[in-house]
């Protein structure tokens, strides 16, 4: 399942060196895959991200003057806060998520047990063929470099590539990709905005959010909980992904002029600082 299409564009410069090689030049491709042209974020996109938050604060009684003062203070704090991770620019995250989803589900790229096959870089029903099916406009070497950088794919001793995660992960202990975070904020803000603006006359499904939490866990218990929900949430998301894929297949070819909506479910974990545990809510 891919990420939302937003009215901002990230132009990625990639190397074409892999076109003439059996194995991609990862050092060149990986360096090129994080380069970006143009502004980092357009003012329209920033306004769209802030709008639901401003609407929420306005509904809570905050004045425009107070909001401007608070935003200015938060902006200065963000400037001075040093990030522990390097932020990489990888371009639109859909191209990676679609490749992982296709690799995990398409019969051409799974073995007899239904597990993703180890793929060679080139060949019939191998990695470059996977790219042509999932995202024909993507550069196979650049996509593979990003998938490997964030631990989604690893190279085996026999020179093939193995998918080791069922969904696209975009962070490591040292770095995190910028665009998936931006789309996450956009999705959360859009859902909040839809909830705030919904009226009885508005058609369509009623969006929702759900949360479970406890303020009485030690750090060790919090770590165990995170490990527990990581495994359970992956199983749950895989079930939903299968359902969405089946529905999409049923709609395929039923009229090219039909309009479609993007739907899905996003999950995130909660882990507060110690001093927040007993804060008033």
Protein Blocks (a to p, Z undefined) as FASTA:
>chain_A
ZZdddfbdcdddddfklmmpfbdcfklmmmmmmgcedjfbdfklmmmmmmmmmmmmmmno
pafklmmmmmmmmmmmmmmpccfbdcddebjfklmmmmmmmmmmmmklccfkopacdddf
bdehilklmmmmmmmmbcfklmmmmmmmnopaccdfkopacdfbfbdcfbdfkbccfklm
mmmmmmmmmmmmmmmmpcfklgcjdddddddddfkbcfklmmmmmmmmmmmmmmmmmmmm
mmmmmmmmmmgopajkbccdddddddddddddfklmmgcZZ
